[in-house]
Amino acid sequence: MRLDKYLKVSRLIKRRTVANDACDTQRVTVNGREAKASYQVKVGDIVEIAFGNRQLRVRVLAVPEHAAKQDAQLMYEEIE
């Protein structure tokens, strides 16, 4: 699954266009490298998102095509 779609389906970012913009402006990294929106997310990847002065770091646990709102948090775990 594409990175921008994963960010939307997992509800880390509300809209896919916003996720795409975040990738284009180098605010999203995967495994320590800047990632494009077309990056194919795999289980075990470490995704970091910069929200202003806040940094969110998560480990990918699942990559389903569709997820219900209540299942979205099962797709990743937050890393401190």
C-alpha positions in Angstrom: 0.0 0.0 0.0 1.2 3.5 -0.8 2.4 5.6 2.1 -0.1 8.4 1.6 -3.0 5.9 1.6 -1.6 4.1 4.7 -1.5 7.4 6.6 -5.1 8.0 5.7 -6.4 4.5 6.3 -4.6 4.3 9.7 -6.1 7.7 10.6 -2.6 9.1 11.4 -3.5 11.9 8.9 -7.2 12.8 8.1 -7.0 13.2 4.3 -4.9 11.6 1.6 -4.1 14.9 0.0 -2.7 16.2 3.3 -0.7 13.0 3.6 0.6 13.5 0.1 1.6 17.1 0.9 3.4 16.0 4.1 5.4 13.5 2.1 6.2 16.1 -0.6 7.5 18.6 2.0 9.8 16.0 3.6 7.8 15.9 6.9 7.4 12.1 6.7 10.3 9.6 7.0 10.3 5.8 6.8 13.2 3.9 8.5 15.2 7.1 8.8 14.9 8.2 5.2 12.7 10.8 3.6 9.9 9.0 1.8 7.7 9.8 -1.2 3.9 9.3 -1.1 4.4 6.4 -3.5 6.6 4.4 -1.1 5.2 0.9 -0.5 4.6 0.4 3.2 5.6 -2.9 4.7 5.0 -4.5 8.2 7.8 -3.5 10.5 8.6 -0.1 8.9 9.2 2.8 11.3 7.2 5.9 10.1 8.0 9.3 11.6 5.7 12.3 11.0 6.6 15.9 11.9 3.5 17.9 13.0 4.9 21.4 13.6 7.0 21.0 16.8 5.7 17.6 17.6 7.2 14.3 16.3 5.1 11.1 16.0 6.9 7.8 15.6 5.1 4.6 14.9 5.9 1.0 13.9 3.7 -0.5 11.2 1.9 -3.7 12.4 -0.6 -4.4 9.6 -1.2 -3.1 6.1 -4.9 -3.8 5.2 -6.5 -2.1 2.2 -9.5 -1.0 4.3 -9.9 -0.5 8.0 -12.9 0.4 10.2 -12.4 3.4 12.4 -12.2 1.2 15.5 -9.6 -1.0 13.9 -7.3 1.8 12.7 -5.2 1.9 15.8 -4.4 -1.8 15.4 -2.4 -1.0 12.3 0.4 0.6 14.2 2.0 1.1 17.6 3.4 4.3 18.9 7.1 4.4 19.7 8.6 6.8 22.3 
